[in-house]
Amino acid sequence: MGALEDSGLLPRLAVLTDRGMSHIGLNGRAVIPMIVGLGCVTMAVISTRIAGSRRERLISTALLGLAVPCSAQLGIILGLLAALGFGWWLAYLGVILLVFGIAGVFLDRTLPGESEGLVTELPRLRRPRLDNVVQKTVTRTRGFLSEAVPLFAVTAVFISVLDYAGYLAALVRGLRPVTALLGLPAEFGQVLVLGLVRRDFAAAGMTDLALSSAQVFVGLVVITLFVPCVLAMAMIVKERDLKSGLLMWVGSWAVALLVGGVLALVVSLL
């Protein structure tokens, strides 16, 4: 991001994507959190501070939590899709982009208020200066760690307590009706539970299951649309508020299971 900024490309990217983003209640600046989200959704939630209004920050955060996979998760997803073939990869990409667009339009039409237009200066293009990029990287990394490390510690302790008390195992058993709805084995409940902790844990958990190509496809769509990891949720609550965070959490559950159930029905008919 520092290199893109220093070169003058980032403002131009915002201008190029402004018209498309306007259809989902955002302007071109929102492309920055989306790019950051492909690295880390937690960091991307912090970067939504650049949005001009609370409405735009809510839309950006909701879309990040719903349909933008982080780099750790995306790497495993691409590996699993590579084994299936290019057609499944196109189907996966199409479903995620479709859900992203529909969710954005829905939020734009339901949330009160109007989005702000994009007004930005276009600096001249230049080669990035190494010292500028390094300084930005160090500053942002330090700021991110100061906010994220305490949340990492708290969530790690919380999950460990749940596991020790046996609540995680009980949750897996309670998810059996859900996995049946998705046409997936009961062991997929363990994958969903891992996804509550870290999204990439869910993707990695799928590598241990004996699944057909259609089941892998459905499972990957579900874990992508599934709720953000605990750390990202904690940051969402911190940046927005508890009510908004809970609505996004429940909404992600609903969308993931609805889309997964429809896909399971469709692939069973093919």
Buried (B, 14 or more C-beta within 10 A) or exposed (E): BBBBBBBBBBBBBBBEBBEEBBEBBBBBBBBBBBBBBBBBBBBBBBBBEBBBBEBBBBBBBBBBBBBBBBEBBBEBBBEBBEEBEEEBBEBBEEBBEEBBBBBBEBBBEEBEEEBBEBEBEEBEEEEBEEEEBEEBEEEBEEEBEEBBEEBBEEBEEEBEEBEEEEEBBEBBEEBBEBBBBBBBBBBBBBBBBBBBBBBBBBBBBBEEBEBEBBBBBBBBBBBBBBBBBBBBBBBBBBBBEEEBBEBBBEBBBEBBBEBBBEBBEEBEEE
